[in-house]
Amino acid sequence: MRQLSITGAWVHEPKVFQDSRGSFHEWFREPDFVESAGHRLRLAQANCSVSSRGTLRGVHFADVPPSQAKYVKCVRGTVLDVVVDIRVGSATFGQWEAVRLDDVDHHSVYLSEGLGHAFMALTDDATVVYLCSTGYAPEREHGIHPLDPDLGIEWPAGVTPLLSDKDAEAPSLAEAERRGLLPRYEDCAAFDTQLRARG
């Protein structure tokens, strides 16, 4: 797994074997994951979303602890997957990194607890599956507006963003910080230390 510019996020770039019958790849390998993240992936929930072109989901995050780490893969079509550092006190606070996920290269993204996540569907019926470390708990879930100009995520030109009502009403990063909604980097680091101690 290759670490991204934001601490706590990686991309898995598997070797894809192709022949006349189709293709095969390993989209998750526990030894590689443990070597990178320092602990095992704790699976509590698996989600699947199907999106029309332009659908923009996120930026979503959950309270720390326990938050919700995600291992994300696009199994049909193409999406632009974005990791956002929303951890107050982090050296890369407010920064983001985008990774193209599709059904050709079969890359996957892992983002640890405390990071924000969003993606935009670049094709119709873009299908994303993601493994989650904890189950969905609406009382702990929050969002940041994905088109916040101060955040400045560079979504693909020529694609009209389609947002849910909830995401369209989400606060800016600055407003979320003022409301005390954002996780603190020190809390995320402490939680990561606990996970590593458990193995």
N, C-alpha and C positions, 0 to 999 in steps of 0.2 A: 504494500500500500504506500502511496506517495502522499506525504504531508502537504497540505495546502498552506497558503500564506497565513492563514488564521489558525492559531494554536487550537488543537482539539478537533480538527477536521482533516479528513484524508479522502483520497480517491483511489479506488481499486481498479486497475487496468488489466483485465485477464487476457490470456492468450486464447484466441478464438480459433478452433479447429473446424475447417470447412471441407466438405467434399460434395459429391453429386447428390447426396441424400439430404444435406442441410448443414447444420453446424452444432458444435458443442463447446461449452465453456463452463468454468467453475466461477460462479458469481459471489461465492463466499467461502473463505478458507479460514477456519478458526486459528490455526497456528500463525498465519499472516496477520490476522486481526489482533491477536494477543500481543504479538511482537510490536505492533504499532501503538495500540491503545493502552497496553499495559494491564489489561484485564479481559475477561471473557465478555461476549455480548450476551446480555441478559434479555431474553425474549419474553415479552408479556403480551404483545399484540402485533398482528400483521394486517396492514391495510392495503387496499387497492383502489385507485381512482382512475376514472376514464374522463378525458377532457377534450373539448373541441378546441380547434386552433384559436389561440389568443387568450384562453383561460389562464388567469393569473391567480395562483393560490398562495397566500401568505402575506406578509412575513409572520410566521407563527412561532410561539415559544411557550414554555411552561415554567411555573415557579420552581426554584431550586432551594432545597431538595424536594422531590427527587427529579424534577424536570422530566424530559423525555428525549433520550438519544434516539437517532434515526439512522438506519442503513437503507439508502434509497437507490432504486434501479428503475429504468424505463424499459419495459418489456415489449412495447409496441410504439412505433412512431418516434418522435423526438421532443425533448423538453430542454429548456435552459434552467438548470438547477442552481440555486443561489444560497450560499451560506453567509450569514450576517453576524458580525461580532457585536452583540448588544450587551456584553458584560461590562458594567460600569467599573472602571479601574483597570481594564485590560489595555495593553500597549497598542492594540489594534481596534480599540473601541470605535464603532461607527463605520468600520471598513467591511467590505464584502468581497466575495470571490465567486465567480460563475463557472460552472462546468457543464458542458453539453453531454446529455445522456441520451442514448438512442439504442435502437435494436440492431445496430451494425457493429459498433465497437464494444458494446455491452459494459461500459464503465459503470461503477457504483460509487456513491458518496456516503461517507459516514460522518455525521456531525454529533459531537458529544453534548452532554447536558449543559444547558445555559446558552446555547447558540440559537440564532434565529434561522428559519428555513422558509424558502419560497421557491416556486418554479412557475414557468410559463410554458404552455403547450405550443409547440411550433408546427404541429400537424393535427389533423382531426383524429379523434379516437386515440390520442396519446395516452398510453396506459402506464401508470407508475405504481410500483409496489414498494412498500417500505416496512421494515421490521422495526418495532419500537420497544424500548427498554421498560416502559411502563404503559399502562392502559390509559385511555382517554378519560380525563377528569375535567369537565367543563369549568368547575370553580377555580382550577389552577391554570387554565389556558388564557393566553393573551395574544394580541396582534399589534403589528406596526404597519402603517399604510405603505404598501409596496411601491407607490409612486411618490413617496416623500422626497421633495427636491433636495433637501439637505442630505438625505441618505444617498441619493444620486445613482441608484442602480441603473445600469445601462441595458435596458430591455431592448430586444431586437427592433430595429426600425421597420416600419411598414406593417406591423402587427398590432391591431387594435386590442388593448387589454380588456378582458372581460372579468370583472370582479364580483364576488358575492356582496350582498348588502353589508354583511358583517365586516369584510375586509375593506370595503369602501368607506366605512365609518370608523376605521381604526385610527388611533392617534399617530402623530408623527413620532420619530425617535425622541426628539427633544421633549415633547409633551408626555410621552411614556416615562421618560426619566423624571420629569417634574412630579408625576403622579406616584413615583416610587414603584413602578411596575417592573422595572428591569432588574435582572439578576446582578449580583455583585461578583466581580471576578474572584475575590477571595473566598466566597462561598462555593463557587464552582470548583476552584482548586482544592478546597477541603473535601468536597464530595468526591472528586476524582481520586484523591489520596485514599479515601475509604474504599472505593471500588478496587483500586490496585492492591490494597491490603487483603481484600477478600479473594483476589485472583480471578 
